[in-house]
Amino acid sequence: MKDVAVVIFHPPSGETESERLVDEARRASCRDLIANVRRAGLEPIVVTTPSGDGDTPFTEVEQFDLPATSGPFHFGESLKYLLAARRPEGLVYFGSGSGFLLSPSRIERLIGFAGREEAGAVLNNFYSCDFTAVSHARALLDLDLPVTDNRLGFVLSDAGLPCWGLERRADTQFDIDTPTDLHVLGASERGGPDVRTFLRGLDSAHPSLDALLALFRDRSALVGFVGRISPRTWADVERDIACRTSSLAEGRGMRAGTANRPTVLHQALLESGPEAFFVRLSRAYDGALIDTRPLLSGGAELPPANVRFESDLLRPEKIADRRWRSFTECALTADIPVVLGGHNLLSGGLYVLAEASWKGRDLARRLHPEPFDPDKERS
């Protein structure tokens, strides 16, 4: 078999409480992922850490220090630095918050793809990559790889590399990126031993998630999805929950660099203000899940992670940014349950929430009627 490296990029931790919370969750998910990679039969596993971090959170794996830089982290240059040092023939790359829900057998198939003779790549999400398997990985050294992993699929495809996407489901799409993702996981029984231990230690509940999950089981309810939702994800999740749904899908490709225009909703929010926005939302829906990044950024730079994270936690009193604080206050006091988050909330998070809403209940009640096929009836 060809030399295949499994590489996990673990980012540096922020300094605030909410940032450290996400970092600790990623460490737990990374440990579960490492255990599943080992069960899939591959060693060594390489975990990257920022140069000079001085922290070694993962034992019994090869820790690879990235070079110190004066500017922000550059995913592509960091990956090329590692590939030049290690020279693997195949690569399976994970961000440390992704892939931990995959079974060892599915990881084994990714490793097999990376070791095949034909050049190619398979990505968990072509439009916003969190993990990928690449055969002929040394060819990446000749490419201008992106600043973030989100755009990796576009870059590889534009370079002529055949690319495929994995089936959209909870284990391929879920990525720990914000504090909301932790509460979503906590509402389910998903995750390995380290993740479940971490989740049991969370000291506060989400103020509106339980009420939102109850709506998923209510055939008379209408729940709104606002933000970067894939039509495929919407169709999948609508099939698995009882309520009706509506989608205001805007901002897709935002992190992949394919969309930098202000969304219609962002412009409407600026014109009417957050209080009027949530009044209208409450008139239209019984509950809402909102990906705030395209809604509040309008194509501009996002505020620091701690601002976004405190908003996700619905803690306006801890937000200095006036616009994000006002929006979060209105979300917290809205007449309907509102859950705020990032892209994962309307991607892998939706798959997990659809499962969690039926936990301990009669699963048959969630199913919509199957399509009638007269040809099958005659056979």
C-alpha atoms as a printed R data frame, in Angstrom:
    type eleno elety resid chain resno       x      y       z
1   ATOM     1    CA   MET     A     1   0.000  0.000   0.000
2   ATOM     2    CA   LYS     A     2   1.152  3.534  -0.707
3   ATOM     3    CA   ASP     A     3   2.403  5.765   2.104
4   ATOM     4    CA   VAL     A     4  -0.703  7.571   3.363
5   ATOM     5    CA   ALA     A     5  -0.584 10.215   6.084
6   ATOM     6    CA   VAL     A     6  -3.548 11.184   8.242
7   ATOM     7    CA   VAL     A     7  -3.068 14.825   9.183
8   ATOM     8    CA   ILE     A     8  -5.207 16.736  11.681
9   ATOM     9    CA   PHE     A     9  -4.917 20.518  11.865
10  ATOM    10    CA   HIS     A    10  -5.647 21.786  15.367
11  ATOM    11    CA   PRO     A    11  -5.847 25.612  15.557
12  ATOM    12    CA   PRO     A    12  -4.535 27.716  18.431
13  ATOM    13    CA   SER     A    13  -6.932 28.510  21.236
14  ATOM    14    CA   GLY     A    14  -8.378 31.972  21.778
15  ATOM    15    CA   GLU     A    15  -8.103 33.770  25.106
16  ATOM    16    CA   THR     A    16 -11.754 34.217  26.061
17  ATOM    17    CA   GLU     A    17 -13.995 31.765  27.913
18  ATOM    18    CA   SER     A    18 -16.167 30.982  24.882
19  ATOM    19    CA   GLU     A    19 -13.135 30.433  22.630
20  ATOM    20    CA   ARG     A    20 -11.517 28.107  25.149
21  ATOM    21    CA   LEU     A    21 -14.794 26.179  25.376
22  ATOM    22    CA   VAL     A    22 -14.709 25.477  21.627
23  ATOM    23    CA   ASP     A    23 -11.000 24.623  21.811
24  ATOM    24    CA   GLU     A    24 -11.589 22.068  24.572
25  ATOM    25    CA   ALA     A    25 -14.399 20.502  22.552
26  ATOM    26    CA   ARG     A    26 -12.153 20.232  19.505
27  ATOM    27    CA   ARG     A    27  -9.486 18.551  21.595
28  ATOM    28    CA   ALA     A    28 -12.039 15.990  22.752
29  ATOM    29    CA   SER     A    29 -13.301 15.395  19.203
30  ATOM    30    CA   CYS     A    30  -9.731 15.095  17.981
31  ATOM    31    CA   ARG     A    31  -8.978 12.405  20.541
32  ATOM    32    CA   ASP     A    32 -12.060 10.463  19.435
33  ATOM    33    CA   LEU     A    33 -11.010 10.869  15.800
34  ATOM    34    CA   ILE     A    34  -7.491  9.628  16.566
35  ATOM    35    CA   ALA     A    35  -8.949  6.547  18.260
36  ATOM    36    CA   ASN     A    36 -11.116  5.782  15.219
37  ATOM    37    CA   VAL     A    37  -8.207  6.272  12.810
38  ATOM    38    CA   ARG     A    38  -6.224  3.759  14.858
39  ATOM    39    CA   ARG     A    39  -9.131  1.313  14.703
40  ATOM    40    CA   ALA     A    40  -9.073  1.796  10.936
41  ATOM    41    CA   GLY     A    41  -5.511  0.484  11.061
42  ATOM    42    CA   LEU     A    42  -3.356  3.486  10.174
43  ATOM    43    CA   GLU     A    43  -0.288  4.883  11.892
44  ATOM    44    CA   PRO     A    44   1.319  7.342  12.264
45  ATOM    45    CA   ILE     A    45  -1.178 10.134  12.788
46  ATOM    46    CA   VAL     A    46   0.155 13.681  12.521
47  ATOM    47    CA   VAL     A    47  -1.380 16.533  14.494
48  ATOM    48    CA   THR     A    48  -0.213 20.040  13.665
49  ATOM    49    CA   THR     A    49   0.151 22.740  16.289
50  ATOM    50    CA   PRO     A    50   1.269 26.369  16.014
51  ATOM    51    CA   SER     A    51   4.991 26.876  16.461
52  ATOM    52    CA   GLY     A    52   5.963 27.827  19.994
53  ATOM    53    CA   ASP     A    53   2.536 26.941  21.381
54  ATOM    54    CA   GLY     A    54   4.216 24.801  24.014
55  ATOM    55    CA   ASP     A    55   1.062 22.711  24.375
56  ATOM    56    CA   THR     A    56   0.954 18.991  23.639
57  ATOM    57    CA   PRO     A    57  -2.705 18.052  24.032
58  ATOM    58    CA   PHE     A    58  -2.505 14.780  22.096
59  ATOM    59    CA   THR     A    59  -0.402 11.896  23.314
60  ATOM    60    CA   GLU     A    60   0.966  8.960  21.320
61  ATOM    61    CA   VAL     A    61   0.735 10.793  18.007
62  ATOM    62    CA   GLU     A    62   3.319 12.684  16.011
63  ATOM    63    CA   GLN     A    63   3.060 16.374  16.839
64  ATOM    64    CA   PHE     A    64   4.204 18.614  13.986
65  ATOM    65    CA   ASP     A    65   5.021 22.251  14.751
66  ATOM    66    CA   LEU     A    66   4.135 24.680  11.990
67  ATOM    67    CA   PRO     A    67   6.538 27.555  11.343
68  ATOM    68    CA   ALA     A    68   5.934 30.843  13.107
69  ATOM    69    CA   THR     A    69   4.427 33.579  10.933
70  ATOM    70    CA   SER     A    70   3.894 37.283  11.449
71  ATOM    71    CA   GLY     A    71   0.481 37.225   9.765
72  ATOM    72    CA   PRO     A    72  -2.701 35.185  10.185
73  ATOM    73    CA   PHE     A    73  -2.758 31.412   9.760
74  ATOM    74    CA   HIS     A    74  -2.553 30.262   6.125
75  ATOM    75    CA   PHE     A    75  -3.988 26.783   5.640
76  ATOM    76    CA   GLY     A    76  -2.512 26.169   2.194
77  ATOM    77    CA   GLU     A    77   1.048 27.204   3.002
78  ATOM    78    CA   SER     A    78   0.943 25.236   6.267
79  ATOM    79    CA   LEU     A    79  -0.264 22.100   4.480
80  ATOM    80    CA   LYS     A    80   2.441 22.442   1.817
81  ATOM    81    CA   TYR     A    81   5.093 22.886   4.523
82  ATOM    82    CA   LEU     A    82   3.990 19.624   6.125
83  ATOM    83    CA   LEU     A    83   3.789 17.774   2.793
84  ATOM    84    CA   ALA     A    84   7.283 18.947   1.843
85  ATOM    85    CA   ALA     A    85   8.637 17.681   5.158
86  ATOM    86    CA   ARG     A    86   6.789 14.334   5.196
87  ATOM    87    CA   ARG     A    87   6.400 13.569   1.452
88  ATOM    88    CA   PRO     A    88   3.421 11.169   1.760
89  ATOM    89    CA   GLU     A    89   1.973  9.692  -1.414
90  ATOM    90    CA   GLY     A    90  -1.575  9.996  -0.108
91  ATOM    91    CA   LEU     A    91  -3.197 12.393   2.332
92  ATOM    92    CA   VAL     A    92  -6.260 12.288   4.562
93  ATOM    93    CA   TYR     A    93  -6.730 15.735   6.084
94  ATOM    94    CA   PHE     A    94  -9.089 16.683   8.921
95  ATOM    95    CA   GLY     A    95  -9.783 19.908  10.739
96  ATOM    96    CA   SER     A    96  -9.779 18.980  14.439
97  ATOM    97    CA   GLY     A    97 -13.507 19.657  14.849
98  ATOM    98    CA   SER     A    98 -14.517 17.403  11.951
99  ATOM    99    CA   GLY     A    99 -14.654 13.704  11.126
100 ATOM   100    CA   PHE     A   100 -14.988 12.492  14.707
101 ATOM   101    CA   LEU     A   101 -18.448 11.035  14.036
102 ATOM   102    CA   LEU     A   102 -17.106  8.822  11.247
103 ATOM   103    CA   SER     A   103 -16.926  5.101  11.926
104 ATOM   104    CA   PRO     A   104 -13.553  3.321  11.570
105 ATOM   105    CA   SER     A   105 -14.864  1.572   8.442
106 ATOM   106    CA   ARG     A   106 -15.674  4.886   6.743
107 ATOM   107    CA   ILE     A   107 -12.257  6.257   7.710
108 ATOM   108    CA   GLU     A   108 -10.698  3.103   6.282
109 ATOM   109    CA   ARG     A   109 -12.403  3.818   2.952
110 ATOM   110    CA   LEU     A   110 -10.984  7.352   2.938
111 ATOM   111    CA   ILE     A   111  -7.517  5.943   3.577
112 ATOM   112    CA   GLY     A   112  -8.020  3.465   0.739
113 ATOM   113    CA   PHE     A   113  -8.985  6.299  -1.601
114 ATOM   114    CA   ALA     A   114  -5.872  8.277  -0.647
115 ATOM   115    CA   GLY     A   115  -3.701  5.257  -1.480
116 ATOM   116    CA   ARG     A   116  -5.169  4.521  -4.902
117 ATOM   117    CA   GLU     A   117  -3.242  4.753  -8.174
118 ATOM   118    CA   GLU     A   118  -5.446  7.361  -9.892
119 ATOM   119    CA   ALA     A   119  -5.165 11.010  -8.900
120 ATOM   120    CA   GLY     A   120  -8.216 12.519  -7.249
121 ATOM   121    CA   ALA     A   121  -9.824 13.954  -4.137
122 ATOM   122    CA   VAL     A   122 -12.958 13.206  -2.163
123 ATOM   123    CA   LEU     A   123 -14.239 15.987   0.108
124 ATOM   124    CA   ASN     A   124 -16.840 15.950   2.846
125 ATOM   125    CA   ASN     A   125 -18.288 19.127   1.317
126 ATOM   126    CA   PHE     A   126 -16.974 20.385  -2.008
127 ATOM   127    CA   TYR     A   127 -18.328 23.883  -1.343
128 ATOM   128    CA   SER     A   128 -16.936 24.212   2.181
129 ATOM   129    CA   CYS     A   129 -14.335 21.561   2.970
130 ATOM   130    CA   ASP     A   130 -13.716 20.308   6.520
131 ATOM   131    CA   PHE     A   131 -11.903 17.072   5.629
132 ATOM   132    CA   THR     A   132 -10.655 15.398   2.482
133 ATOM   133    CA   ALA     A   133  -8.756 12.418   1.104
134 ATOM   134    CA   VAL     A   134  -6.281 13.103  -1.710
135 ATOM   135    CA   SER     A   135  -4.330 10.585  -3.759
136 ATOM   136    CA   HIS     A   136  -1.030 11.711  -5.388
137 ATOM   137    CA   ALA     A   137  -0.779 14.252  -2.572
138 ATOM   138    CA   ARG     A   138   2.672 15.500  -3.594
139 ATOM   139    CA   ALA     A   139   1.049 17.230  -6.562
140 ATOM   140    CA   LEU     A   140  -0.438 19.700  -4.071
141 ATOM   141    CA   LEU     A   141   3.039 21.170  -3.607
142 ATOM   142    CA   ASP     A   142   2.753 22.743  -7.061
143 ATOM   143    CA   LEU     A   143  -0.622 24.392  -6.416
144 ATOM   144    CA   ASP     A   144  -1.566 27.757  -4.955
145 ATOM   145    CA   LEU     A   145  -3.565 26.371  -2.046
146 ATOM   146    CA   PRO     A   146  -6.159 28.579  -0.290
147 ATOM   147    CA   VAL     A   147  -5.860 30.559   2.933
148 ATOM   148    CA   THR     A   148  -8.614 28.455   4.541
149 ATOM   149    CA   ASP     A   149  -9.640 24.852   3.906
150 ATOM   150    CA   ASN     A   150 -13.143 25.920   2.863
151 ATOM   151    CA   ARG     A   151 -12.042 26.676  -0.715
152 ATOM   152    CA   LEU     A   152  -9.934 23.544  -1.160
153 ATOM   153    CA   GLY     A   153 -12.442 21.791  -3.418
154 ATOM   154    CA   PHE     A   154 -12.566 24.716  -5.839
155 ATOM   155    CA   VAL     A   155  -8.772 24.961  -6.026
156 ATOM   156    CA   LEU     A   156  -8.264 21.236  -6.622
157 ATOM   157    CA   SER     A   157 -11.012 21.092  -9.235
158 ATOM   158    CA   ASP     A   158  -9.693 24.173 -11.061
159 ATOM   159    CA   ALA     A   159  -6.265 22.506 -11.153
160 ATOM   160    CA   GLY     A   160  -7.792 19.566 -13.039
161 ATOM   161    CA   LEU     A   161  -7.911 17.084 -10.171
162 ATOM   162    CA   PRO     A   162 -11.052 14.894 -10.291
163 ATOM   163    CA   CYS     A   163 -13.137 15.665  -7.193
164 ATOM   164    CA   TRP     A   164 -16.027 13.884  -5.518
165 ATOM   165    CA   GLY     A   165 -18.213 14.767  -2.539
166 ATOM   166    CA   LEU     A   166 -19.342 12.466   0.249
167 ATOM   167    CA   GLU     A   167 -23.005 11.812   0.924
168 ATOM   168    CA   ARG     A   168 -24.483 14.538   3.105
169 ATOM   169    CA   ARG     A   169 -25.266 13.132   6.558
170 ATOM   170    CA   ALA     A   170 -24.434 13.904  10.175
171 ATOM   171    CA   ASP     A   171 -21.074 12.132  10.278
172 ATOM   172    CA   THR     A   172 -19.742 13.742   7.088
173 ATOM   173    CA   GLN     A   173 -21.058 17.273   7.634
174 ATOM   174    CA   PHE     A   174 -20.837 17.976  11.358
175 ATOM   175    CA   ASP     A   175 -17.974 20.272  12.374
176 ATOM   176    CA   ILE     A   176 -17.367 21.841  15.786
177 ATOM   177    CA   ASP     A   177 -16.963 25.498  14.978
178 ATOM   178    CA   THR     A   178 -19.025 27.437  17.523
179 ATOM   179    CA   PRO     A   179 -20.486 26.968  21.029
180 ATOM   180    CA   THR     A   180 -23.911 26.281  19.503
181 ATOM   181    CA   ASP     A   181 -22.479 23.126  17.943
182 ATOM   182    CA   LEU     A   182 -21.693 21.835  21.433
183 ATOM   183    CA   HIS     A   183 -25.282 22.279  22.585
184 ATOM   184    CA   VAL     A   184 -26.496 20.594  19.392
185 ATOM   185    CA   LEU     A   185 -24.262 17.603  20.140
186 ATOM   186    CA   GLY     A   186 -25.359 17.636  23.758
187 ATOM   187    CA   ALA     A   187 -28.988 17.270  22.686
188 ATOM   188    CA   SER     A   188 -28.076 14.014  20.930
189 ATOM   189    CA   GLU     A   189 -26.108 10.931  21.902
190 ATOM   190    CA   ARG     A   190 -23.553 11.508  19.171
191 ATOM   191    CA   GLY     A   191 -19.802 11.427  19.715
192 ATOM   192    CA   GLY     A   192 -17.160  9.128  21.108
193 ATOM   193    CA   PRO     A   193 -16.125  8.722  24.760
194 ATOM   194    CA   ASP     A   194 -14.081 11.910  25.002
195 ATOM   195    CA   VAL     A   195 -16.741 14.091  23.378
196 ATOM   196    CA   ARG     A   196 -19.515 12.655  25.539
197 ATOM   197    CA   THR     A   197 -17.425 13.166  28.691
198 ATOM   198    CA   PHE     A   198 -16.790 16.763  27.686
199 ATOM   199    CA   LEU     A   199 -20.464 17.430  26.944
200 ATOM   200    CA   ARG     A   200 -21.540 16.070  30.318
201 ATOM   201    CA   GLY     A   201 -19.324 18.713  31.904
202 ATOM   202    CA   LEU     A   202 -21.065 21.676  30.243
203 ATOM   203    CA   ASP     A   203 -22.425 23.805  33.061
204 ATOM   204    CA   SER     A   204 -25.291 25.560  31.295
205 ATOM   205    CA   ALA     A   205 -28.178 24.669  29.006
206 ATOM   206    CA   HIS     A   206 -29.102 26.477  25.820
207 ATOM   207    CA   PRO     A   207 -32.060 28.818  26.540
208 ATOM   208    CA   SER     A   208 -34.142 27.894  23.459
209 ATOM   209    CA   LEU     A   209 -32.855 24.644  21.937
210 ATOM   210    CA   ASP     A   210 -35.264 22.310  23.752
211 ATOM   211    CA   ALA     A   211 -38.257 24.392  22.651
212 ATOM   212    CA   LEU     A   212 -36.986 24.339  19.075
213 ATOM   213    CA   LEU     A   213 -36.572 20.546  19.145
214 ATOM   214    CA   ALA     A   214 -40.170 20.199  20.349
215 ATOM   215    CA   LEU     A   215 -41.294 22.108  17.253
216 ATOM   216    CA   PHE     A   216 -39.505 19.573  15.030
217 ATOM   217    CA   ARG     A   217 -41.990 16.971  16.315
218 ATOM   218    CA   ASP     A   218 -45.070 19.182  15.878
219 ATOM   219    CA   ARG     A   219 -46.938 18.697  12.590
220 ATOM   220    CA   SER     A   220 -48.707 22.049  13.005
221 ATOM   221    CA   ALA     A   221 -45.479 24.049  13.486
222 ATOM   222    CA   LEU     A   222 -43.515 26.048  10.903
223 ATOM   223    CA   VAL     A   223 -39.760 26.404  11.505
224 ATOM   224    CA   GLY     A   224 -37.558 28.790   9.535
225 ATOM   225    CA   PHE     A   225 -33.977 28.095   8.416
226 ATOM   226    CA   VAL     A   226 -32.069 31.332   7.737
227 ATOM   227    CA   GLY     A   227 -28.577 31.385   6.199
228 ATOM   228    CA   ARG     A   228 -26.226 29.073   4.315
229 ATOM   229    CA   ILE     A   229 -28.354 25.968   3.954
230 ATOM   230    CA   SER     A   230 -27.859 23.547   1.078
231 ATOM   231    CA   PRO     A   231 -31.036 22.604  -0.808
232 ATOM   232    CA   ARG     A   232 -29.999 18.964  -0.374
233 ATOM   233    CA   THR     A   233 -29.685 19.332   3.397
234 ATOM   234    CA   TRP     A   234 -33.052 21.081   3.561
235 ATOM   235    CA   ALA     A   235 -34.697 18.253   1.600
236 ATOM   236    CA   ASP     A   236 -33.046 15.561   3.740
237 ATOM   237    CA   VAL     A   237 -33.977 17.135   7.064
238 ATOM   238    CA   GLU     A   238 -37.526 18.009   6.024
239 ATOM   239    CA   ARG     A   239 -38.077 14.311   5.328
240 ATOM   240    CA   ASP     A   240 -37.012 13.383   8.872
241 ATOM   241    CA   ILE     A   241 -38.964 15.867  10.970
242 ATOM   242    CA   ALA     A   242 -42.699 16.343  11.454
243 ATOM   243    CA   CYS     A   243 -43.019 20.127  11.201
244 ATOM   244    CA   ARG     A   244 -43.260 22.237   8.090
245 ATOM   245    CA   THR     A   245 -40.169 24.249   7.175
246 ATOM   246    CA   SER     A   246 -39.292 27.399   5.296
247 ATOM   247    CA   SER     A   247 -35.830 28.413   4.108
248 ATOM   248    CA   LEU     A   248 -34.247 31.808   3.519
249 ATOM   249    CA   ALA     A   249 -31.020 30.531   1.970
250 ATOM   250    CA   GLU     A   250 -28.453 33.268   1.525
251 ATOM   251    CA   GLY     A   251 -24.683 33.650   1.775
252 ATOM   252    CA   ARG     A   252 -23.634 30.231   0.419
253 ATOM   253    CA   GLY     A   253 -19.968 30.248  -0.608
254 ATOM   254    CA   MET     A   254 -19.188 33.006   1.867
255 ATOM   255    CA   ARG     A   255 -16.203 31.231   3.452
256 ATOM   256    CA   ALA     A   256 -15.137 29.646   0.167
257 ATOM   257    CA   GLY     A   257 -14.638 33.094  -1.331
258 ATOM   258    CA   THR     A   258 -17.307 32.705  -4.005
259 ATOM   259    CA   ALA     A   259 -19.735 35.268  -2.605
260 ATOM   260    CA   ASN     A   260 -18.904 38.640  -1.062
261 ATOM   261    CA   ARG     A   261 -22.068 40.633  -1.716
262 ATOM   262    CA   PRO     A   262 -24.424 41.739   1.053
263 ATOM   263    CA   THR     A   263 -27.451 39.475   1.306
264 ATOM   264    CA   VAL     A   264 -31.000 40.762   0.851
265 ATOM   265    CA   LEU     A   265 -31.724 39.927   4.488
266 ATOM   266    CA   HIS     A   266 -28.650 41.856   5.649
267 ATOM   267    CA   GLN     A   267 -29.857 44.939   3.797
268 ATOM   268    CA   ALA     A   268 -33.383 44.526   5.200
269 ATOM   269    CA   LEU     A   269 -31.935 44.166   8.704
270 ATOM   270    CA   LEU     A   270 -29.985 47.408   8.318
271 ATOM   271    CA   GLU     A   271 -33.070 49.243   7.102
272 ATOM   272    CA   SER     A   272 -35.553 48.006   9.696
273 ATOM   273    CA   GLY     A   273 -33.323 47.182  12.684
274 ATOM   274    CA   PRO     A   274 -33.154 43.920  14.683
275 ATOM   275    CA   GLU     A   275 -36.302 44.522  16.747
276 ATOM   276    CA   ALA     A   276 -38.506 44.824  13.657
277 ATOM   277    CA   PHE     A   277 -36.664 41.920  12.056
278 ATOM   278    CA   PHE     A   278 -37.570 39.562  14.912
279 ATOM   279    CA   VAL     A   279 -41.141 40.840  15.057
280 ATOM   280    CA   ARG     A   280 -41.534 39.837  11.406
281 ATOM   281    CA   LEU     A   281 -39.769 36.546  12.014
282 ATOM   282    CA   SER     A   282 -42.115 35.772  14.912
283 ATOM   283    CA   ARG     A   283 -45.146 36.481  12.741
284 ATOM   284    CA   ALA     A   284 -43.902 34.145  10.021
285 ATOM   285    CA   TYR     A   285 -42.483 31.224  12.051
286 ATOM   286    CA   ASP     A   286 -43.002 29.273  15.241
287 ATOM   287    CA   GLY     A   287 -39.218 28.976  15.665
288 ATOM   288    CA   ALA     A   288 -36.033 29.745  13.742
289 ATOM   289    CA   LEU     A   289 -32.457 28.578  13.333
290 ATOM   290    CA   ILE     A   290 -30.254 31.422  12.106
291 ATOM   291    CA   ASP     A   291 -26.763 31.313  10.633
292 ATOM   292    CA   THR     A   292 -25.761 34.819  11.693
293 ATOM   293    CA   ARG     A   293 -22.540 35.191   9.720
294 ATOM   294    CA   PRO     A   294 -23.920 36.196   6.290
295 ATOM   295    CA   LEU     A   295 -26.898 37.955   7.902
296 ATOM   296    CA   LEU     A   296 -24.812 40.302  10.046
297 ATOM   297    CA   SER     A   297 -21.590 40.625   8.059
298 ATOM   298    CA   GLY     A   298 -23.065 41.685   4.725
299 ATOM   299    CA   GLY     A   299 -19.960 40.397   2.941
300 ATOM   300    CA   ALA     A   300 -17.630 42.425   5.173
301 ATOM   301    CA   GLU     A   301 -15.149 41.096   7.708
302 ATOM   302    CA   LEU     A   302 -16.612 39.250  10.667
303 ATOM   303    CA   PRO     A   303 -15.949 40.468  14.225
304 ATOM   304    CA   PRO     A   304 -13.577 38.502  16.483
305 ATOM   305    CA   ALA     A   305 -14.535 34.947  17.418
306 ATOM   306    CA   ASN     A   306 -15.462 35.850  20.989
307 ATOM   307    CA   VAL     A   307 -18.126 38.296  19.716
308 ATOM   308    CA   ARG     A   308 -19.658 35.664  17.441
309 ATOM   309    CA   PHE     A   309 -19.458 32.984  20.123
310 ATOM   310    CA   GLU     A   310 -21.129 35.075  22.847
311 ATOM   311    CA   SER     A   311 -23.896 35.839  20.371
312 ATOM   312    CA   ASP     A   312 -24.302 32.111  19.659
313 ATOM   313    CA   LEU     A   313 -24.636 31.544  23.412
314 ATOM   314    CA   LEU     A   314 -27.305 34.297  23.571
315 ATOM   315    CA   ARG     A   315 -25.269 36.314  26.076
316 ATOM   316    CA   PRO     A   316 -25.625 39.927  24.865
317 ATOM   317    CA   GLU     A   317 -24.284 41.328  28.124
318 ATOM   318    CA   LYS     A   318 -20.820 40.005  27.176
319 ATOM   319    CA   ILE     A   319 -20.759 41.528  23.669
320 ATOM   320    CA   ALA     A   320 -19.016 44.880  23.126
321 ATOM   321    CA   ASP     A   321 -19.923 45.156  19.436
322 ATOM   322    CA   ARG     A   322 -23.101 47.285  19.419
323 ATOM   323    CA   ARG     A   323 -24.682 45.737  16.306
324 ATOM   324    CA   TRP     A   324 -24.124 42.113  17.368
325 ATOM   325    CA   ARG     A   325 -25.220 42.885  20.942
326 ATOM   326    CA   SER     A   326 -28.489 44.465  19.788
327 ATOM   327    CA   PHE     A   327 -29.240 41.587  17.425
328 ATOM   328    CA   THR     A   328 -28.523 39.023  20.151
329 ATOM   329    CA   GLU     A   329 -30.736 40.832  22.677
330 ATOM   330    CA   CYS     A   330 -33.632 40.742  20.207
331 ATOM   331    CA   ALA     A   331 -33.042 37.052  19.464
332 ATOM   332    CA   LEU     A   332 -33.037 36.233  23.173
333 ATOM   333    CA   THR     A   333 -36.278 38.112  23.855
334 ATOM   334    CA   ALA     A   334 -38.116 37.106  20.655
335 ATOM   335    CA   ASP     A   335 -41.611 35.668  20.937
336 ATOM   336    CA   ILE     A   336 -40.423 32.415  19.349
337 ATOM   337    CA   PRO     A   337 -37.474 30.111  20.179
338 ATOM   338    CA   VAL     A   338 -34.417 31.238  18.209
339 ATOM   339    CA   VAL     A   339 -31.117 29.375  17.899
340 ATOM   340    CA   LEU     A   340 -28.099 31.292  16.569
341 ATOM   341    CA   GLY     A   341 -24.913 29.793  15.133
342 ATOM   342    CA   GLY     A   342 -22.636 29.475  12.143
343 ATOM   343    CA   HIS     A   343 -22.679 27.390   8.981
344 ATOM   344    CA   ASN     A   344 -22.667 24.051  10.815
345 ATOM   345    CA   LEU     A   345 -26.001 24.865  12.477
346 ATOM   346    CA   LEU     A   346 -27.680 24.606   9.055
347 ATOM   347    CA   SER     A   347 -25.466 21.783   7.801
348 ATOM   348    CA   GLY     A   348 -24.290 18.888   9.976
349 ATOM   349    CA   GLY     A   349 -26.106 20.411  12.936
350 ATOM   350    CA   LEU     A   350 -29.487 20.030  11.256
351 ATOM   351    CA   TYR     A   351 -28.930 16.315  10.672
352 ATOM   352    CA   VAL     A   352 -28.008 15.849  14.334
353 ATOM   353    CA   LEU     A   353 -30.971 17.905  15.555
354 ATOM   354    CA   ALA     A   354 -33.400 15.952  13.371
355 ATOM   355    CA   GLU     A   355 -32.204 12.749  15.061
356 ATOM   356    CA   ALA     A   356 -32.151 14.299  18.550
357 ATOM   357    CA   SER     A   357 -35.724 15.583  18.300
358 ATOM   358    CA   TRP     A   358 -37.018 11.995  18.186
359 ATOM   359    CA   LYS     A   359 -34.781 10.621  20.940
360 ATOM   360    CA   GLY     A   360 -36.836  8.300  23.141
361 ATOM   361    CA   ARG     A   361 -39.948  8.686  20.986
362 ATOM   362    CA   ASP     A   362 -41.754  6.655  18.328
363 ATOM   363    CA   LEU     A   363 -39.594  7.118  15.238
364 ATOM   364    CA   ALA     A   364 -42.331  5.949  12.895
365 ATOM   365    CA   ARG     A   365 -44.299  9.123  13.595
366 ATOM   366    CA   ARG     A   366 -41.657 11.301  11.997
367 ATOM   367    CA   LEU     A   367 -41.805  9.715   8.575
368 ATOM   368    CA   HIS     A   368 -43.548 11.446   5.700
369 ATOM   369    CA   PRO     A   369 -45.434  9.233   3.214
370 ATOM   370    CA   GLU     A   370 -43.206  7.389   0.767
371 ATOM   371    CA   PRO     A   371 -43.697  8.185  -2.948
372 ATOM   372    CA   PHE     A   372 -46.181  5.848  -4.658
373 ATOM   373    CA   ASP     A   373 -44.602  3.816  -7.466
374 ATOM   374    CA   PRO     A   374 -47.275  2.129  -9.615
375 ATOM   375    CA   ASP     A   375 -44.631  0.019 -11.391
376 ATOM   376    CA   LYS     A   376 -43.685 -1.611  -8.090
377 ATOM   377    CA   GLU     A   377 -47.334 -2.276  -7.357
378 ATOM   378    CA   ARG     A   378 -47.688 -4.236 -10.630
379 ATOM   379    CA   SER     A   379 -44.505 -6.292 -10.137
